[in-house]
């Protein structure tokens, strides 16, 4: 039914306008008590065997919504209603900004992919913090906050900008993510170099600890799939050295190889997400797990379309898995299908628990 609706309605709409339309419907549904209860029962059934502990947090399952869908923390209950076990909001910047000029979001339907050059359009850390502070949750869910650099802030002042967001948002975050891997903010990816990343992450960690004294706010870094293997290793080593809690692998890619969509679409600048990212994201994830093992939590994202994709991420080393682009193509039953499929795969596997399956395939390859 959704796929028919997508072809009939959403496919004919500007992608960003379609996003906002769907967003409004989700938010409205979450505000109606009887309707949201019915939808949650249908779309978010719970499986005891999928219960997950990660980052010192307990979650209904391992599958969450990646950053980018809910930039301003306005639909957390709506997305939890649809079955996502954790919601990562953002990317939020120190200052509000409109993002890049429109059109800035493109569907590559033939590739089941998206290209975006949104440019961190968001209301800024102060406004998002106020919204989170006033939130009265309907559904219990884990909320991560993804922070990035304000576009007008020069690289030399990036740490101060991230610290500003941290000081505003850390108290309201179940975990924090430092995003240094979007291709849509000039110079941002330069911060992935360890000589730049070390002082940045250290400053954010200190700011989080200074701001929130009653608990440790888990801190993760999100990296690009376009990093060379040796740079992936360097980030992994740095994360362990600094005592980071996790790495998210991966953000969108600037690569365009093997796409089937029209050349004029493929030529659009921005980050590519969705199915074409699947192979490289899995490679990066497996490489990270081989490097860090169980010392830090890994989050797999990029091209996760199905339960099998999520299962492969877990076997490669991901404790948590995220999706976004496939949600656009699969619709409201996306999370439900992944949970059901994961439960079936776990039951058919030799592993007693989901935690036991994490990294099993990577460990097996290392032993050969």
ABEGO torsion letter per residue (X at the ends): XAAAAAAAAAAABBAAAAAAAAAAAAAAAAABAAAAAAAAAAABBBBAAABBBBGGBBBABABBBBBGABAAGAAAAAAAAAGBABBBBOBBBABBBAEBBOBABBBBAAAGBBBBAAGGBBAEAAAAAAAAAABBBABBBBBBBBBBBBAABBAAAAAAAAAAAAAAAAAABABBBBBAABAABBGAAAAABAAAAAAAAAAAAAAAAAABAABBBBBBBBBBAABBAAAAAAAAAAAAAAGBABBBOBBBBABABGBABBAAAAABBEBBBEAAAAAAAAAAAAAAAAAAEAABBBBBBEGBABAAAAAAAAAAGBABBBBAAAAAAAEAAAAAAAAAAAAAAAAABABABAAAABGAAAAAAAAX
